[in-house]
Amino acid sequence: MKKHLKHPIFTIISEEADLLGQESFVIGGFVRDILLKRNSPDIDVVTLGSGIELAKKVAKRISPKLPVSIFKTFGTAMLKYEGLEVEFVGARKESYQEDSRKPSVESGTLEDDQKRRDFTINALAICLNSDRFGELIDPFDGVADLKRKIIRTPLDPGITFSDDPLRMMRAIRFSTQLNFIIESSTIEAICANKERIKIVSKERIMDEMNKIILSDNPSKGFKLLDKCGLLDIIFPELAAMKGRQEIGGIGHKDNFLHTLEVLDRIVPNTDNLWLRWSALLHDIAKPRTKRFIPKLGWTFHAHNFVGAKMIPGIFRRMKLPLNEKMKYVQKMVSLHMRPIVLSEEEVTDSAVRRLLFEAGDDIDDLMTLCEADITSKNSEKEKRYLKNFQLVREKLKDLEERDHIRNFQPPVSGEEIMEVFGLSPSREVGIIKAAIKDAILDGEIHNNYEEAYSFMLKKAKELGLEPIGNQSE
């Protein structure tokens, strides 16, 4: 393993650890990623002694001015050096209380420290002391598990997950990110301990879920969450989408599986976490809006609008940000049917202008979402939709270049309308302003001040209003 420790930081740690007489090891994800041939900027160093003292010595050796972040409560210290983030901690063993995932910690051996790790692939260690520099310590066959692509706990999985239930989410996240299989007894232990997830903070759960969503194949993670029973607990609205229903031989598709297909389809086209969340939530209201109407079949009327209204509650409960990111997801969910409806019928300039106006700068993201949403077992039908969808894209580009509709503000403001006609804020001002906007979006007038001003005078006259002074000249 020596060839993987060429960065000067390892030599410095080795020499300072020897001077302190402390056995020291790089452990966990960095070692795992070496064997997986992945880059990792985070290095965890475990030492048999004070991690804080070793961190200070290493930092001073690099530069007397190099800052060290010290966390005395946890006995850890961290420094940054040449793009790496290096955390130092003394080897420890842990014990847990039933109502908390925060352990009682005491000093321990390397073996104790490796036993407390979540998975065998994260319990690998490499010695940094000069006499054993580069020696791999693998007490739980983590290397074999990496080769077999298996997620497994070092100790009894039931105890591992009961002690720290967040590890259940981490098992599913690693399985999704690495495309590994969770070993059977480990899966069974997650199923048995699923209720324990309730003691974990929503923030920590969402951190893991976001990593699943940002993976290359997020559907795998959500299917595992469902298989283990965690989905019903942490995301009941998504779990409610599962299954098909049939009446009189007429059925609808499984909206849970469709949603996961849309999420997977959007992955190659965006790294935007919140656009991926939009894919996950775009049909979230279908269970609430589902109706069977004789002669029509299954309908999900207004599921996009109902879904948009559900999102603040979901974000609040899950401790997701209640800011512009939430509003962005709401917009995507609310508008996701519009481009698809356009692709099913004749694409009019007016309809495209209105879509461009409402979506604004998010129009490209909306189109990416909707294109991922075009799924059908009928390949010819899907090809037709995608072809029409391309037509909508071309219309959007053409009209944006010509009419500058994206995020446009009506050329005549409400303040100017009040000034011209001597009005205070009133219903008439709103009517005139809305009429100018509609006239531009419907193509009756161009998006410029002169035509908008003339249209304002005409509309005001219909309402029995006259400009004060000579402002109509």
N, C-alpha and C positions, 0 to 999 in steps of 0.2 A: 504493500500500500504506500510505500515511501514516495513513489513517483507522483502520487496525488497530493503530496504535502510540500510542494515546491515553493509555495508562497512564503515570503520571509516571515510572516506572522507566526508560522508554526515553529520556525527555528527560534524565534524570540521567546515564545511560550515555553518551548522545550528547555532552553537555557535558564530561564528565570524559575521554572518549576524545579529544576535540578538544584539551583542555588537555595531554594526554600526547603528542599528535601521533601517535596510533595509529589506523589504520583499524580499525573494529569492525563486526561484523555479527551479527544474530540469525540462526540457522541451524537447519536440521533439522526436527524434528517440530512445533515451534511454527508455523513458516511453512507446512508442509504442512497443519496443522489449520486455519489461517486460511482457506486456499483450500477446505478441505472443510467449512467452517462448523462446526467442532467446537471446543469449549473445551479449552485445554491449560494446566495450571498450571505446566508446566516450560519454562523458557526457557534455551536454550544460546546463549552469546555467544562468538564467535570473534574474536580480535583479532590484528593483526599486531604483536606485541610480547608483553609479559608479561601473561598473564591474571590472575595473582595480584595484580600491582600495580594493574591496573584495578579488580579486585574490592574491594581495600582502599580505593581512592579513592571508589568508588561508595558503599560502606558508611559511610565517614566522612561523606560528604555527606548521607546519609539520617539518620544518628544516630551520634555518637561511640561509643555503647555497642552498636551493632548488631554481633553476632558474625559472623565470617567463618571458615568451615571451609576450611582450606588443606591440599592434598595435594601436597606438594613433589615426590614421586616422579613424579607424573603431570603436574605443572605446571598443576594446576587449582585453582580456589577456588569456593566456593559460599556464597550467602547467601539468607536467606528474608525476603520483604518483602510484606506485605499479601496473604497467601495464595499468593504465587508463590515458586517455587524457581528461583533464577537461578544457572547455572553458567558460569564464565568459563574460557577456555583459550586459549593462544596457538595460532595457525594452525600446522599441522604436516604433515609427510609421514611415511609409515610404510614399513618393510620387514619382512618376516617370515622366520623360520626354518621349515623343513619340519615339525619336531616340536612346534611351539608356535603358538598363536593370539595370543600376546602379542608385539606388534611392537616393533622398534627405532624410536625416535621422534626426529626432529630438526625444527628450525624450518623452516617452509615458507611458501608464499604462500596466499592464499585459494583459488586454483585447486588447489594441492596438497591443501588440506584438503577441498575438495569432491570431488576424485577418490577420496579414501580412504573416502567415505561408502558405506553399503551399497547404497542404491537411489536412483534419480534423484529420486524424490519426497521423499527425505530429504536431498538435496543442495542444496535451494533456500536462498538467503540473501537477507536484506534489509539494506542498508547503514544504519548508525545515525549516521554522521558528518553534521554539519549541512549540508555542501555537497551531499550526495547522499541526505539522509535519506528513507527509504521506497523507495529504488530496489531493484528486484528483480533478483537475479543468478541466472540459470538456464542454466548452460552445457550441460546434458544433456537439455534439453526435459522437465524434470520436470513443468511445468505441463500440457504436452500429455499426458503419461502419466497425470496425475490426471484429466484430462477423458476419456481413453480407458479409464480404470480398469485400468491395466497396472502390474505390478511388473517392474522392469527394473534391471539394475546399470549404474552410470556407465561402468565399464570392462569388459574381457573377463570374463564371468561365471565362466569356469573359474578364472581367477586370483583373482577376488574370493572365491569359495567355498573355494578351496584355501588362501588366506591365512588366512581366518577362517571356519571351517566352521559356526560358530554362525549365520552369515548365512543358511544354508540353512533353518534353523528359523524365523528371522525372516521370510524371504520367505513361507513358508507361513503364519506367524502373521498377517502383514499382509494377505495374500490372503484369509484367513478373516475377520479383523476388519472389513476394509473392503469385502469382497465384490468384490475385484479379481481379474483374471486374471494368472497368472504367464506372462510372455512365453516363447515356445517355446524359444529358445536358452538362456534362464535355467533353464527346467525341465530341459533336456538336461544343463546343467552340474551341476545338483543331482544328477541320476542318476549322472553320471560321477564325482562327488566324494563320494558318499554314505559311503564308508568313512572319509573324513576326520573324520566326526562323532565318531569314537572318541577323538580327542584333546581333545574339549570336556568340561568337567566335567559330571557328572550334574546338579549344582545348576542350572547355566545352561540345560541342556536342559529341565529340569523347569519352570523359570521360564517358558520359552516355551510349553511344553505346557499349563501351567496357564492361560495367557492364551488359548490355543486353546479349552480346555474352557470358559472363562468367556465366550466369544464368543456371539453370537446364533445362529450356525449351525455348531457345532463339528464336525459330521460332515464338512463340507467340508475342514477341516484334516486330519482323520485319513485321508480318502480321498487327499489329496495326499501325506501321509507315506507311504502305501502305494504310490501310483503311482511315487514317486521312490525307493523301496527303503529309506527311512529307518526305516519302521515295524519291519521285520524285525530291525534292529540295536538300536533303542532300546526296543522294546516287543514282544518276540517272542511273549509270551503272547496279546496281542491279535491279532497277525498270524496265529497258529495257528488262529484262529476262522474264517478265510476259507473260503468255498466250500461246496458241497453235495455230498453223497454219496448214491448211489442203489443199492439192492439189490432185485432182483425187482420193479422198478417203484415201489418205495417210497423216497421221499427225505425229507430234513429241510431246514428253511430254512437259509439262510446266516446263521450266528449272528453274524458280523462286521457284516453289514448290519443285522441286527435290533438289535444293540447300539447302533449309531450312530443308528438310528431312535428307540430309547428315550432316548438322550442328547438328541437334538433335541427330543423330546416333553416332556422334563422342564424344558427351558430356560425356557419362559414362566412356570413355577411356582416357580422358586427361583434365587437368586443364590449359594446355598451351594456353594462349591467342592467340599466333601467329599461332599455329596449327589450332585453331578454325577459325581464320581469313582465313587461307588457305582453309578450308572447304567452307567458305562463298564465296571465290574468285575463286575456282578451275575451274568453268565453265563460268567465267565472260565474256569471249570473244565469247561465243556461238552466241549472237545476231549479232556480226560483221562477223562471219565466216559462218553463216547459208546459205546454198544453197540447192535448189531442183534440183536433177538430174534425168531425166526420166530413168526408169528401176532400178535406185539405191535408189531413195527416198531422204530423207533429210540427208545432210552431214554437219559436223562442222569441216572441215579439218583444222588441225594445231591450233585448238582453245587453246590448252595448251601453245603453243609457243607465240601466239598472246596475250593470257592472261597474260603471264609472262612479256611481254613488256608493258602492260597497267598498271601494278602495281605501278611503280614509279610515274606516273602521278596521280593515285588515292591517293597514300600515301601523295604526295606533297600537293594536293588540300585539303585533309582532315587533314593536319597537323599531320600525323602519322610519326613515326620515320623513317628517311631516312638512316638507318644504317644496321647493320647485321640482324636486325629483318625483315626489308623489303626484304633483299636478301634471307633470309630463306623462306619467303612466296613465292618469285619468284621461288625459287628452287622447292618447293612443287607443285606449279601450273604447272611449266614446266614439271615435272617428273610424275605427277599424273596418266597419261595414261599408263605408262610403266608396272607396276606390273599387271594392269588389262589386258593388251594385252598378257602378259606372261601367265596369268591364262586361256586365251582363246585358247592357242595352246600348242604344246609340249614344255616343259620347258627345254631349253638347258643350259648346264653349262656356255657356252660363254655369252648368254644373261643375265644370272643371275650375272655373274662376272661384266659385263659392268654396270648393274644397281647398284650393290654394289659400284663400283668405283665412279660413278657419284653422288650417294646419300651420300656416306661417313657416318659420324656419325649420319646423319639424316635419315638413312634407316628405323629405327623402327617407327619414326614419319610418314614417307611416307607410310609405310605399314598400319599404323593405319588409315590414311586418305583414302587410297584406299579401305580398307575393308568397311569403312563407305559409300563409293561411290557405292558399289555393291547393287543397289536397283532394284527391278523388281516386277511387279504385278504377274509375273509367279513364284510361290514359288519354283517349281522344277528347273527352270533356275537359281534362286538365290542360291539354295542349291548347284548346280553343280559348279557355279562360286566360292562360298566360299570354297568348297572342293578343287578345283584346286588352290585356293589362299593359302590354307594351305600347299599345295605341294611347292609353291614358297617360303613360309616362311622356310620350312624345307631345301630346297636347299640353301637358303641364309645362314642359320646357318651352314650347312655342308661345303660350300665353304669358308666361312669366317674363320672357324676353320682350314681348310686345306691350304688355299692359302693366307690368311691375306691380302685381297684385299682392305678392308675398308681404305680409305684415304692413300692408298699406293703411294709412290714415286718410279718411275722406279729405279731399283738397280744401273743402270749406268746413271750418270748425263750428261747433255749437256756439262759441263765443261770438264769432262773426255773424252768425244768423241772428243772434239776439241784438247785436249792434245795428245791423241793417234794418231790422223791423221794429226796433225799440221794444223788445220783449224781455221779460225776466224768465228765469228757468221755468219751462212749461211743457205741456204735452205737445204743443205745436212745434216747438224746437226739435223735440225727439222725432216727430213724424217727418219733418223736412230732412233732418240728418240721415234717418234710416232710408228715406226715399232716394237721396243722393247715392248712398252706398249701394242700394239695390240696382239703381240705374247703371252704375259702373260695372257691377258684377254680372248684370244681365246683358251688357254690351250695348245699352241704349246710348250711352255717352262714353267718351274716352276718359281715362284717369288723368285729367288735367284741370287746372283751376278755372280756366275760361269756360269750359263746357259745364263744369260743376256749378259755377256761379249762375250761369244762364238757367240751368235746370232748377236751381234754388228759387229763382224769381218766378218761374213758371209754376212750381209746386206751391209756393206761398200764395200766389194769386188764386189757385184752386181752393185754398183755405180761407180766402177773403182777407189776406194780408197784403199791405202795401209798404214799400220801403219808405223810411222817413227821409226827408231832405231830398237830395238829388243823387242818391247812391245807386240808382238803377242805371244812370247814364254811363 
